[in-house]
Amino acid sequence: MDLVTALENLLVELEAGLQKAFSPEDMEVLRVDVLGRKGRLAQIMSRLPSLAPADRPAVGQAANSVKERCNAFFKARRSALLLQSEAAALQRFDPSLPARAPWRGSLHPTTLVTEEVCGIFTEMGFEVASGPEVENDYYNFEALNMPPDHPARDMQDTLYISDKVLLRTHTSPVQVRSMLTRTPPLAVIVPGKVYRRDSDLTHTPMFHQIEGLMVGESVTMAHLRGTLTAFVRGVFGAGTEVRFRPSFFPFTEPSAEVDISCCMCGGRGGHKDEPCRVCNGTGWVEILGCGMIDPEVFAAVKYSDAVSGFAFGLGVERVAMLKYGIGDLRMFFENDARFLRQFA
């Protein structure tokens, strides 16, 4: 049998073999057998040197033609198998089945923390209040014992719209508005956005705060401590330790900052050679500021000396970072669905 006849027979045998190939694996076995380095086409071509020099060009052209047709046969069979697979899939498709529901989103971690905190305080008897984000100087500063020349104004990094109108720097103006429209006793919790001229790794121009206020007869620092201790343990767990450190705020006197035992290292401060990065090895993390309402604030809202009260304020993102172990403040504002899905 001459080589041209062998090549033509190879095409016939390949075409018959392809009709029995029903999977990519079958196709690959057949391809290696016919077109592989040691396949049947290569074996036929290995006999080319035995031919007379004048006959070799015709056999070489026939071999190239056969190789191209083999590749065309393989391509056609792959297309046919793909169409069969798609047709089979359509036969299995049940249009009456419900579609896969798309991800509908989830509450943002700041929203989750805000709702949790407000829920804890409403169970204690607090009411949720709100106020304008565009505020005037009187409610944001003056009524809170910060007259125009008060140095505490420099701590706020205020964004002014005009001389007397600004974006509120804290939620504390709502405590003034609440006391001006209501008589004691009252207890309110005020969640909302606040604005300051900050933008770095640990600060943003807009963030969220929650203000708390309680006013009545014989309200003491003990009530403040008990209220905030119950709140902290409601958010971070019953075993959380709480301590109060003396501090200064112009609208409370005495004032304090509240620390909690670090929720990352359990208050242990980490190891000696590797201190906890959250609490810097101290075992304590600041969580909020608080204090007894200054008499000057009561005077601004025309409350009598017979009442007393306390106020506190906390940053929602701060609580969320500690509660969920979030290491970068910017993640709250990047709208990364991979981050947000974790809270679904």
C-alpha contacts under 8 A as a table, 3 or more apart, distances in Angstrom:
res1	aa1	res2	aa2	distance
1	M	5	T	6.56
1	M	6	A	6.82
2	D	5	T	5.56
2	D	6	A	6.46
3	L	6	A	4.92
3	L	7	L	6.17
3	L	44	I	6.80
3	L	47	R	7.99
3	L	59	V	6.90
4	V	7	L	5.09
4	V	8	E	6.31
4	V	59	V	6.09
4	V	62	A	6.63
4	V	63	A	7.80
5	T	8	E	5.10
5	T	9	N	6.14
6	A	9	N	5.09
6	A	10	L	6.15
6	A	44	I	7.40
7	L	10	L	5.01
7	L	11	L	6.63
7	L	41	L	7.46
7	L	44	I	7.49
7	L	62	A	7.55
7	L	63	A	6.74
7	L	66	V	6.71
8	E	11	L	5.26
8	E	12	V	6.64
8	E	66	V	7.39
9	N	12	V	5.09
9	N	13	E	6.19
10	L	13	E	5.14
10	L	14	L	6.00
10	L	40	R	7.94
10	L	41	L	7.76
11	L	14	L	5.05
11	L	15	E	6.16
11	L	66	V	6.91
11	L	69	R	7.82
11	L	70	C	6.80
12	V	15	E	5.27
12	V	16	A	6.36
13	E	16	A	5.16
13	E	17	G	6.10
14	L	17	G	4.97
14	L	18	L	6.10
14	L	30	L	7.98
14	L	34	V	7.56
14	L	70	C	7.47
15	E	18	L	5.23
15	E	19	Q	6.67
15	E	73	F	6.99
16	A	19	Q	5.44
16	A	20	K	7.13
17	G	20	K	5.38
17	G	21	A	6.68
17	G	30	L	7.44
18	L	21	A	5.02
18	L	27	M	7.29
18	L	30	L	7.67
18	L	73	F	7.94
18	L	74	F	7.56
18	L	77	R	6.85
19	Q	22	F	7.79
19	Q	77	R	8.00
21	A	24	P	7.99
21	A	26	D	5.10
21	A	27	M	5.84
22	F	26	D	6.45
22	F	27	M	7.60
22	F	81	L	6.87
23	S	26	D	5.22
23	S	27	M	6.38
23	S	81	L	7.55
24	P	27	M	5.01
24	P	28	E	6.19
24	P	78	R	7.98
25	E	28	E	5.17
25	E	29	V	6.35
26	D	29	V	5.27
26	D	30	L	6.34
27	M	30	L	5.21
27	M	31	R	6.07
27	M	74	F	7.70
28	E	31	R	4.98
28	E	32	V	6.21
29	V	32	V	5.38
29	V	33	D	6.28
30	L	33	D	5.03
30	L	34	V	6.23
31	R	34	V	5.30
31	R	35	L	5.48
31	R	36	G	6.63
31	R	74	F	7.92
32	V	35	L	5.42
32	V	36	G	4.20
32	V	37	R	7.73
32	V	39	G	6.18
33	D	36	G	5.99
33	D	38	K	7.75
33	D	39	G	4.78
33	D	40	R	6.29
34	V	39	G	4.81
34	V	40	R	4.95
34	V	41	L	5.81
35	L	38	K	7.86
35	L	39	G	5.32
35	L	40	R	6.88
35	L	41	L	5.98
35	L	42	A	7.16
35	L	67	K	7.74
36	G	39	G	4.48
36	G	40	R	7.79
36	G	41	L	7.95
36	G	42	A	7.40
37	R	42	A	6.37
38	K	42	A	5.83
38	K	43	Q	6.68
39	G	42	A	5.35
39	G	43	Q	6.30
40	R	43	Q	4.97
40	R	44	I	6.26
41	L	44	I	5.20
41	L	45	M	6.26
41	L	63	A	7.99
41	L	67	K	7.96
42	A	45	M	5.08
42	A	46	S	6.11
43	Q	46	S	5.09
43	Q	47	R	7.15
44	I	47	R	5.72
44	I	48	L	7.47
45	M	48	L	5.27
45	M	63	A	7.62
46	S	49	P	7.11
47	R	50	S	5.64
47	R	51	L	7.47
48	L	51	L	5.64
48	L	56	R	6.63
48	L	59	V	7.74
49	P	52	A	7.85
49	P	56	R	7.88
51	L	55	D	6.34
51	L	56	R	6.32
52	A	55	D	5.43
52	A	56	R	6.62
53	P	56	R	5.41
53	P	57	P	7.90
54	A	57	P	6.96
55	D	58	A	5.87
55	D	59	V	6.62
56	R	59	V	5.22
56	R	60	G	6.05
57	P	60	G	5.04
57	P	61	Q	6.19
58	A	61	Q	5.21
58	A	62	A	6.21
59	V	62	A	5.01
59	V	63	A	6.12
60	G	63	A	5.03
60	G	64	N	6.31
61	Q	64	N	5.20
61	Q	65	S	6.24
62	A	65	S	5.10
62	A	66	V	6.12
63	A	66	V	5.04
63	A	67	K	6.14
64	N	67	K	5.12
64	N	68	E	6.30
65	S	68	E	5.24
65	S	69	R	6.24
66	V	69	R	5.09
66	V	70	C	6.05
67	K	70	C	5.01
67	K	71	N	6.32
68	E	71	N	5.20
68	E	72	A	6.25
69	R	72	A	4.90
69	R	73	F	6.12
70	C	73	F	5.04
70	C	74	F	6.32
71	N	74	F	5.10
71	N	75	K	6.20
72	A	75	K	5.07
72	A	76	A	6.11
73	F	76	A	5.20
73	F	77	R	6.16
74	F	77	R	5.16
74	F	78	R	6.19
75	K	78	R	5.19
75	K	79	S	6.34
76	A	79	S	5.19
76	A	80	A	6.25
77	R	80	A	5.00
77	R	81	L	6.15
78	R	81	L	5.14
78	R	82	L	6.18
79	S	82	L	5.10
79	S	83	L	6.28
80	A	83	L	5.19
80	A	84	Q	6.24
81	L	84	Q	5.02
81	L	85	S	6.13
82	L	85	S	5.04
82	L	86	E	6.22
83	L	86	E	5.12
83	L	87	A	6.09
84	Q	87	A	5.06
84	Q	88	A	6.13
85	S	88	A	5.12
85	S	89	A	6.20
86	E	89	A	5.03
86	E	90	L	6.24
87	A	90	L	5.12
87	A	91	Q	6.32
88	A	91	Q	5.07
88	A	92	R	6.41
89	A	92	R	5.11
89	A	93	F	6.24
90	L	93	F	4.98
94	D	97	L	5.78
95	P	98	P	7.91
105	G	340	L	7.96
105	G	341	R	7.34
105	G	344	A	7.12
106	S	340	L	7.06
106	S	341	R	6.93
106	S	343	F	6.62
106	S	344	A	4.83
107	L	111	T	6.13
107	L	112	L	6.31
107	L	343	F	7.02
107	L	344	A	6.92
108	H	111	T	5.16
108	H	112	L	6.27
108	H	340	L	6.61
108	H	343	F	7.20
109	P	112	L	4.91
109	P	113	V	6.14
109	P	320	A	6.57
109	P	332	F	7.73
109	P	340	L	7.76
109	P	343	F	6.73
110	T	113	V	5.19
110	T	114	T	6.02
110	T	208	H	7.84
110	T	316	V	6.19
110	T	317	E	6.15
110	T	320	A	6.47
110	T	332	F	7.78
111	T	114	T	5.01
111	T	115	E	6.08
112	L	115	E	5.30
112	L	116	E	6.16
113	V	116	E	5.01
113	V	117	V	6.02
113	V	316	V	6.68
113	V	319	V	7.38
113	V	320	A	6.19
114	T	117	V	5.25
114	T	118	C	6.05
114	T	191	P	6.97
114	T	210	I	7.75
114	T	316	V	6.63
115	E	118	C	5.20
115	E	119	G	5.89
116	E	119	G	5.01
116	E	120	I	6.31
116	E	235	V	7.61
117	V	120	I	5.22
117	V	121	F	6.46
117	V	231	F	7.58
117	V	235	V	7.37
118	C	121	F	5.22
118	C	122	T	5.98
118	C	128	V	7.22
118	C	189	I	6.92
118	C	191	P	7.83
119	G	122	T	5.21
119	G	123	E	6.26
120	I	123	E	5.34
120	I	124	M	6.74
120	I	231	F	6.53
120	I	234	G	7.05
121	F	124	M	4.96
121	F	125	G	6.55
121	F	126	F	5.47
121	F	127	E	7.96
121	F	189	I	7.19
121	F	231	F	7.31
122	T	125	G	4.96
122	T	126	F	4.56
122	T	127	E	5.96
122	T	128	V	7.42
123	E	126	F	7.20
125	G	187	A	7.13
126	F	186	L	7.95
126	F	187	A	4.82
126	F	188	V	4.88
126	F	189	I	6.10
127	E	187	A	6.26
127	E	188	V	4.56
127	E	189	I	5.90
128	V	188	V	5.66
128	V	189	I	4.86
128	V	190	V	5.79
128	V	191	P	7.68
129	A	174	V	7.57
129	A	178	S	7.99
129	A	188	V	6.20
129	A	189	I	6.04
129	A	190	V	5.04
129	A	191	P	7.56
130	S	174	V	6.59
130	S	190	V	5.69
130	S	191	P	6.94
130	S	192	G	7.25
131	G	173	P	7.74
131	G	174	V	5.55
131	G	177	R	7.87
132	P	135	E	6.10
133	E	167	L	5.92
133	E	168	R	5.60
133	E	193	K	7.04
133	E	194	V	6.99
134	V	165	V	7.06
134	V	166	L	5.81
134	V	167	L	4.68
134	V	168	R	6.03
135	E	139	Y	7.02
135	E	140	N	6.60
135	E	165	V	5.89
135	E	166	L	5.47
135	E	167	L	5.84
135	E	168	R	5.47
136	N	139	Y	5.96
136	N	140	N	6.34
136	N	164	K	5.54
136	N	165	V	4.43
136	N	166	L	5.97
137	D	140	N	5.17
137	D	141	F	5.57
137	D	142	E	6.60
137	D	164	K	5.07
137	D	165	V	6.01
137	D	166	L	6.94
138	Y	141	F	5.54
138	Y	142	E	4.65
138	Y	143	A	5.66
138	Y	164	K	7.91
139	Y	142	E	6.32
139	Y	143	A	5.44
139	Y	144	L	7.04
139	Y	173	P	4.95
139	Y	174	V	7.89
139	Y	176	V	6.53
139	Y	177	R	7.43
140	N	143	A	7.14
140	N	144	L	6.89
140	N	168	R	6.34
140	N	169	T	7.33
140	N	170	H	7.61
140	N	172	S	7.05
140	N	173	P	4.98
141	F	144	L	5.24
141	F	145	N	6.67
141	F	146	M	4.90
141	F	147	P	6.61
141	F	148	P	8.00
141	F	153	R	7.52
141	F	173	P	7.89
142	E	145	N	5.41
142	E	146	M	4.75
142	E	147	P	4.76
142	E	148	P	7.23
143	A	146	M	7.06
143	A	176	V	6.97
143	A	297	V	5.99
143	A	300	A	5.57
143	A	301	V	7.67
144	L	172	S	7.96
144	L	173	P	7.65
144	L	176	V	7.55
144	L	250	P	7.10
144	L	251	F	5.16
144	L	296	E	7.68
144	L	297	V	5.49
144	L	300	A	7.99
145	N	250	P	5.92
145	N	251	F	5.59
145	N	296	E	6.09
145	N	297	V	6.07
146	M	149	D	7.70
146	M	150	H	5.32
146	M	152	A	6.86
146	M	153	R	6.87
146	M	250	P	6.67
146	M	251	F	7.84
147	P	150	H	5.34
148	P	153	R	7.90
149	D	153	R	7.99
150	H	153	R	6.00
151	P	154	D	5.68
151	P	155	M	7.61
152	A	155	M	5.33
152	A	156	Q	7.34
152	A	250	P	7.09
153	R	156	Q	5.56
153	R	157	D	7.68
154	D	157	D	6.20
156	Q	169	T	6.27
156	Q	196	R	6.60
157	D	169	T	7.86
157	D	196	R	5.35
157	D	197	R	5.06
157	D	198	D	7.28
158	T	166	L	7.25
158	T	167	L	7.26
158	T	168	R	7.76
158	T	169	T	6.30
158	T	195	Y	7.46
158	T	196	R	5.41
158	T	197	R	6.13
159	L	166	L	5.88
159	L	167	L	5.73
159	L	169	T	7.99
159	L	195	Y	7.09
159	L	196	R	6.14
159	L	197	R	6.20
160	Y	163	D	6.89
160	Y	164	K	7.80
160	Y	165	V	6.17
160	Y	166	L	4.19
160	Y	167	L	6.40
161	I	164	K	7.81
161	I	165	V	5.36
161	I	166	L	4.96
161	I	167	L	7.24
162	S	165	V	5.01
162	S	166	L	6.68
163	D	166	L	7.95
167	L	194	V	7.27
167	L	195	Y	5.99
167	L	196	R	7.97
168	R	171	T	7.12
168	R	173	P	7.84
168	R	194	V	5.66
168	R	195	Y	6.02
169	T	194	V	5.24
169	T	195	Y	5.08
169	T	196	R	5.75
170	H	173	P	7.21
170	H	193	K	7.99
170	H	194	V	5.34
170	H	195	Y	7.39
170	H	209	Q	6.95
171	T	174	V	5.97
171	T	175	Q	7.81
171	T	190	V	6.72
171	T	191	P	7.29
171	T	192	G	6.65
171	T	193	K	7.65
171	T	194	V	6.74
171	T	209	Q	6.46
171	T	210	I	6.74
171	T	211	E	5.73
171	T	313	G	7.90
172	S	175	Q	5.42
172	S	176	V	7.14
172	S	211	E	6.20
172	S	313	G	7.86
173	P	176	V	5.24
173	P	177	R	6.38
174	V	177	R	4.87
174	V	178	S	5.90
174	V	190	V	7.10
175	Q	178	S	5.05
175	Q	179	M	6.19
175	Q	188	V	7.86
175	Q	211	E	7.86
175	Q	212	G	7.89
175	Q	213	L	6.51
176	V	179	M	5.24
176	V	180	L	6.18
176	V	297	V	7.91
176	V	301	V	6.89
177	R	180	L	5.17
177	R	181	T	6.43
178	S	181	T	5.44
178	S	182	R	6.06
179	M	182	R	5.21
179	M	183	T	6.59
179	M	184	P	7.89
179	M	301	V	6.34
180	L	183	T	7.83
180	L	301	V	5.45
180	L	302	K	7.84
182	R	186	L	7.65
183	T	186	L	7.15
184	P	215	V	6.00
184	P	216	G	5.38
184	P	307	V	7.68
185	P	214	M	7.63
185	P	215	V	5.49
185	P	216	G	4.39
185	P	217	E	7.41
186	L	213	L	7.84
186	L	214	M	5.80
186	L	215	V	5.46
186	L	216	G	6.74
187	A	212	G	7.60
187	A	213	L	5.50
187	A	214	M	4.22
187	A	215	V	6.42
188	V	212	G	5.89
188	V	213	L	5.35
188	V	214	M	6.62
189	I	210	I	6.86
189	I	211	E	5.68
189	I	212	G	4.48
189	I	213	L	6.46
190	V	210	I	5.30
190	V	211	E	4.80
190	V	212	G	6.21
191	P	208	H	7.32
191	P	209	Q	5.87
191	P	210	I	4.23
191	P	211	E	6.37
192	G	208	H	5.59
192	G	209	Q	5.71
192	G	210	I	6.46
193	K	206	M	6.71
193	K	207	F	5.65
193	K	208	H	4.45
193	K	209	Q	6.30
194	V	206	M	5.78
194	V	207	F	5.62
194	V	208	H	5.87
194	V	209	Q	6.76
195	Y	205	P	5.52
195	Y	206	M	4.60
195	Y	207	F	6.56
196	R	204	T	7.68
196	R	205	P	5.07
196	R	206	M	6.55
197	R	204	T	7.97
197	R	205	P	5.45
198	D	203	H	5.70
198	D	204	T	5.45
198	D	205	P	4.98
199	S	202	T	7.72
199	S	203	H	5.21
199	S	204	T	4.56
199	S	205	P	5.71
200	D	203	H	5.17
200	D	204	T	6.51
201	L	204	T	7.98
201	L	328	D	7.45
201	L	329	L	6.83
201	L	330	R	7.19
202	T	328	D	7.80
202	T	329	L	6.14
203	H	329	L	7.47
204	T	207	F	6.42
207	F	315	G	7.73
207	F	316	V	7.83
207	F	317	E	7.28
208	H	315	G	5.96
208	H	316	V	5.40
208	H	317	E	6.73
209	Q	313	G	6.78
209	Q	314	L	5.58
209	Q	315	G	4.54
209	Q	316	V	5.46
210	I	313	G	5.59
210	I	314	L	5.44
210	I	315	G	6.55
210	I	316	V	6.86
211	E	311	A	7.28
211	E	312	F	5.80
211	E	313	G	4.41
211	E	314	L	6.73
212	G	311	A	5.35
212	G	312	F	5.13
212	G	313	G	6.20
213	L	309	G	7.31
213	L	310	F	5.88
213	L	311	A	4.44
213	L	312	F	6.75
214	M	219	V	7.88
214	M	309	G	5.28
214	M	310	F	5.49
214	M	311	A	6.54
215	V	219	V	6.78
215	V	307	V	6.75
215	V	308	S	5.69
215	V	309	G	4.06
215	V	310	F	6.66
216	G	219	V	5.89
216	G	307	V	5.24
216	G	308	S	5.75
216	G	309	G	6.17
217	E	306	A	6.56
217	E	307	V	4.69
217	E	308	S	6.00
218	S	307	V	6.70
218	S	308	S	6.19
219	V	223	H	6.40
219	V	307	V	7.60
219	V	308	S	5.41
219	V	309	G	5.29
219	V	310	F	7.41
220	T	223	H	5.31
220	T	224	L	6.67
220	T	292	M	7.60
220	T	308	S	7.35
220	T	309	G	6.95
220	T	310	F	7.60
221	M	224	L	4.91
221	M	225	R	6.12
221	M	291	G	7.61
221	M	292	M	6.74
221	M	310	F	7.49
222	A	225	R	5.06
222	A	226	G	6.09
223	H	226	G	5.17
223	H	227	T	6.00
224	L	227	T	5.19
224	L	228	L	6.16
224	L	291	G	7.74
224	L	310	F	6.41
225	R	228	L	5.38
225	R	229	T	5.97
226	G	229	T	5.17
226	G	230	A	6.16
227	T	230	A	5.32
227	T	231	F	6.30
228	L	231	F	4.89
228	L	232	V	6.06
229	T	232	V	5.20
229	T	233	R	6.21
229	T	242	V	6.48
230	A	233	R	5.34
230	A	234	G	6.02
231	F	234	G	5.01
231	F	235	V	6.40
232	V	235	V	5.31
232	V	236	F	5.95
232	V	237	G	7.52
232	V	240	T	7.34
232	V	242	V	7.78
232	V	260	I	7.77
233	R	236	F	5.19
233	R	237	G	4.63
233	R	238	A	4.73
233	R	239	G	7.00
233	R	240	T	5.78
234	G	237	G	5.80
234	G	238	A	6.80
235	V	323	K	7.74
236	F	240	T	6.46
236	F	263	C	7.39
236	F	323	K	6.70
237	G	240	T	5.74
240	T	260	I	6.58
240	T	261	S	5.89
240	T	263	C	7.80
241	E	260	I	5.54
241	E	261	S	5.11
242	V	258	V	6.97
242	V	259	D	5.82
242	V	260	I	4.65
242	V	261	S	6.58
243	R	258	V	5.83
243	R	259	D	5.31
243	R	260	I	6.47
244	F	256	A	5.90
244	F	257	E	5.70
244	F	258	V	4.71
244	F	259	D	6.39
245	R	256	A	5.17
245	R	257	E	5.17
245	R	258	V	6.39
245	R	259	D	7.68
246	P	254	P	7.67
246	P	255	S	6.00
246	P	256	A	4.39
246	P	257	E	6.42
247	S	254	P	7.88
247	S	255	S	5.20
247	S	256	A	4.59
247	S	257	E	5.98
248	F	252	T	7.62
248	F	253	E	7.62
248	F	254	P	7.57
248	F	255	S	5.34
248	F	256	A	6.91
249	F	252	T	5.57
249	F	253	E	7.37
249	F	255	S	6.17
249	F	291	G	7.93
250	P	253	E	7.63
250	P	294	D	7.71
251	F	293	I	6.14
251	F	294	D	5.26
251	F	296	E	7.68
251	F	297	V	6.45
252	T	255	S	5.56
252	T	290	C	7.39
252	T	291	G	5.01
252	T	292	M	5.04
252	T	293	I	4.36
252	T	294	D	4.48
252	T	310	F	7.68
252	T	311	A	7.39
253	E	291	G	5.97
253	E	292	M	5.29
253	E	293	I	6.15
253	E	294	D	5.15
254	P	291	G	5.57
254	P	292	M	5.75
254	P	294	D	7.93
255	S	289	G	7.60
255	S	290	C	5.78
255	S	291	G	4.00
255	S	292	M	6.55
256	A	289	G	5.94
256	A	290	C	5.36
256	A	291	G	5.68
257	E	286	E	7.06
257	E	287	I	7.67
257	E	288	L	5.89
257	E	289	G	4.37
257	E	290	C	6.13
258	V	286	E	5.87
258	V	287	I	5.78
258	V	288	L	5.38
258	V	289	G	6.05
258	V	290	C	7.48
259	D	284	W	5.97
259	D	285	V	5.20
259	D	286	E	4.20
259	D	287	I	5.56
259	D	288	L	7.42
260	I	284	W	5.56
260	I	285	V	5.42
260	I	286	E	6.44
260	I	287	I	6.72
261	S	266	G	6.55
261	S	267	G	4.63
261	S	283	G	5.76
261	S	284	W	4.63
261	S	285	V	6.32
262	C	265	C	5.78
262	C	266	G	5.42
262	C	267	G	4.63
262	C	268	R	7.73
262	C	269	G	7.61
262	C	278	V	7.44
262	C	279	C	6.27
262	C	283	G	5.26
262	C	284	W	5.06
262	C	285	V	5.60
263	C	266	G	5.12
263	C	267	G	6.82
263	C	322	L	6.91
263	C	323	K	7.60
264	M	267	G	7.72
264	M	276	C	7.60
264	M	278	V	7.02
264	M	322	L	7.77
264	M	325	G	7.58
265	C	268	R	5.63
265	C	269	G	5.93
265	C	270	G	5.68
265	C	276	C	6.42
265	C	283	G	7.17
266	G	269	G	7.62
266	G	283	G	7.34
267	G	282	T	7.71
267	G	283	G	4.00
267	G	284	W	6.28
268	R	271	H	7.98
268	R	281	G	7.61
268	R	282	T	7.69
268	R	283	G	5.21
269	G	275	P	5.82
269	G	276	C	5.33
269	G	279	C	6.69
269	G	280	N	7.03
269	G	281	G	3.89
269	G	282	T	5.15
269	G	283	G	4.20
269	G	284	W	7.85
270	G	274	E	6.31
270	G	275	P	4.48
270	G	276	C	4.52
270	G	281	G	5.93
270	G	283	G	7.80
271	H	274	E	4.92
271	H	275	P	5.19
271	H	276	C	7.33
271	H	281	G	7.94
272	K	275	P	5.98
275	P	280	N	6.06
275	P	281	G	4.51
276	C	279	C	5.78
276	C	280	N	5.33
276	C	281	G	4.96
276	C	283	G	7.90
277	R	280	N	4.98
277	R	281	G	7.04
278	V	281	G	7.89
278	V	285	V	7.56
279	C	282	T	5.54
279	C	283	G	5.65
279	C	284	W	5.69
279	C	285	V	5.56
280	N	283	G	7.59
287	I	314	L	6.75
287	I	315	G	7.85
287	I	318	R	7.23
287	I	319	V	6.98
288	L	312	F	7.19
288	L	313	G	5.93
288	L	314	L	4.61
288	L	315	G	7.18
289	G	312	F	5.65
289	G	313	G	5.64
289	G	314	L	6.65
290	C	310	F	7.43
290	C	311	A	5.66
290	C	312	F	3.93
290	C	313	G	6.38
291	G	310	F	5.66
291	G	311	A	5.78
291	G	312	F	6.48
292	M	308	S	7.62
292	M	309	G	5.79
292	M	310	F	4.14
292	M	311	A	6.29
293	I	297	V	6.86
293	I	298	F	7.51
293	I	308	S	7.06
293	I	309	G	5.56
293	I	310	F	5.08
293	I	311	A	6.24
294	D	297	V	5.50
294	D	298	F	6.89
295	P	298	F	5.04
295	P	299	A	6.16
295	P	305	D	7.90
296	E	299	A	4.94
296	E	300	A	6.29
297	V	300	A	5.08
297	V	301	V	6.60
298	F	301	V	5.31
298	F	302	K	6.06
298	F	303	Y	5.04
298	F	304	S	7.24
299	A	302	K	4.94
299	A	303	Y	6.00
299	A	304	S	7.57
300	A	303	Y	7.82
303	Y	307	V	7.33
304	S	307	V	6.25
305	D	308	S	7.49
314	L	318	R	7.85
314	L	319	V	7.90
315	G	318	R	5.22
315	G	319	V	6.52
316	V	319	V	5.21
316	V	320	A	6.15
317	E	320	A	4.93
317	E	321	M	6.02
317	E	329	L	7.44
317	E	332	F	7.90
318	R	321	M	5.28
318	R	322	L	6.45
319	V	322	L	5.27
319	V	323	K	5.97
320	A	323	K	5.00
320	A	324	Y	5.83
320	A	325	G	7.78
320	A	326	I	7.41
321	M	324	Y	5.52
321	M	325	G	5.33
321	M	326	I	4.48
321	M	327	G	6.64
321	M	329	L	7.62
322	L	325	G	5.27
322	L	326	I	6.84
326	I	329	L	7.49
328	D	331	M	5.84
329	L	332	F	6.01
329	L	333	F	7.97
330	R	333	F	5.58
330	R	334	E	6.46
331	M	334	E	5.37
331	M	335	N	7.52
331	M	336	D	7.52
331	M	339	F	7.55
332	F	335	N	7.17
335	N	339	F	7.89
335	N	340	L	7.39
336	D	339	F	5.44
336	D	340	L	6.39
337	A	340	L	4.91
337	A	341	R	5.85
338	R	341	R	5.43
338	R	342	Q	7.10
339	F	342	Q	5.81
339	F	343	F	7.91
340	L	343	F	5.72
340	L	344	A	7.18
341	R	344	A	5.22
